[in-house]
């Protein structure tokens, strides 16, 4: 199935190859950009989410929650786009897609982030606090998964 996906994406990868993008950018562009998303944006989003839950100051909680609500969708968008770029980078380098644990942790992170986003629709109901708690802990688990994803990505990057 990975080979079939590579064949579907090959025309796009071939077009990108015609742009003459230097090999180091094809090879390391995805990790650098995603590292920024995960460690800068992701850690800020997680911090703001937890800060909104843990602070006793209502004004700080409201501002933190607003920041979290504004930036979390952008983080998800950037991670989803970066996921696509990472897969395309592998195709451009003629590397197998499904054989890497990095691919599977990335896929899991995108799916779990989607689930975590859907959970927010339960914040207005009678189980509001249960959804908020599950959202917070799942989000933290996803951040840990993303750190593992980074380690596996570096391992992959140095192996190809």
N, C-alpha and C positions, 0 to 999 in steps of 0.2 A: 504494500500500500504506500510506503514511503517513496518507492521508486515512481509510482504513478503520480503522486503529488509533485515530485521533482519534475516529471515530464510536463505536467500542467503548468508549472511555474517557469519552466525553461525559457519560453519566449520572452517573458518579462525580464528574467535574468540576462538573457542574451542582449536585450535592448540596453540594460544598464551597463553591460560590459562594453558596449560601443561608445559609452561616454568617456571612456579612458580614466575612470576613477583609479587612483593609485592603489596598489595591492594592500598597503598598510591600512588604508581607510576602509577598504572592503573587509579586511580581516579584523580590524580593531575598532571600527566606527561604531558598530552596534554595542560592544561592551562599554565603551567610553560614555556614549549617550545614555545608555540604560543605567550605568552606574550613577550618573547624575540624577536621573529620575528616581532611582531607588533610594540612594543615600541622602540626597538633598530634599527633594520633594516628598518622597515617601516617609522619611523620618519626621519631617515637619508635619505632615498630615497626621501621622500616628500620634505625635506629641500633642497636637492641638485637640485631637479626639479624646485622649486620656486627660488632658488638662481640663477640658470641659466637664468631664465626669468627676474629677477629684477635687477641684477647687471649691472652696466654701464661698468665694466671692461671686455673687450672681452676675455682675457686670463682666468679670473676667471669663466666666463660664459661657456667657452669651457671645462674647467676641471670639472666643476659642471655637465654639460650635459653628459660628458663622464662617470662620476661616476654614475649618474642616469641611464644611458643606460646599464651599466655593472651590477648594483645591482638590478634594478627593476625586471628583469626576474628571478633572484634568489629568490627575495621576493615572487613573484607569485608562483614559484615552491614550496617553503617552505609552503606557505599558502595552496596550493592545497594538498600537502602531509599531512599537519596538519589537514586539513578538513577531509581527509580520516581517519587519526588516531583518530580524535574526534568521528566520526561516529562508528568506530570499538570499541573505548573505551566504548561507550554506549551499544553496542551489548555485549561486554565482561561482562558488569555489569548487563545485562538483563534489560536494561531500554528502554523505547520507544524512537524512533528516531524522528518522525515527530511532536511530541507533544510539543517540546521545541521551544520557540522563538529564542533561541541560534542557533538551527539548521537552522532556516530560515534566520537569519542575516548572518550566515556563508555561506549559499548557495548563498545568494544575493551578498555577497562580492566576492566570487569566480567568479560568472558570470560577475559582473561589472568590476572586474580586467581584465577578458578576453576581454571584450568590450573595455576597456581602452587600452589594448595592441594592439588590432586590429586598433584602431584609429591612432596609430603611423605610419601605412602604408600610411596615407594621408599627412604626413609631407613633402613629396617631391613635391606635386602638387601645383596648383595655389591657393588653399585654405589652404596653409600651416599654416598660422597664426590662422585661425579659428579652425583647428584641434588641434593645440598646446594649444590654449586657452581652448577648450572643454576638452582636455586631462588633463590639469592642474586642472580645477575645478571639473571634475569628480573624479580625483585622490584624491583631498582634501575631497570630499564628502565621498569617500570610506574610508578614514582614520577616519572620524567621525563615520561612520557606524561601523568600526572595534572597536572603543572605546565603542560604545553601545554594540557591540557583546561581548566584554570583561566583561562588567557589567552584561549582561545576563548570561554569562558563569559562573561567580562567584556565581550568584544567583542559577543557576542550580547545580553547584558543592556543594554548602552548603546544597542544598535540598535533595541530594541523598547520 
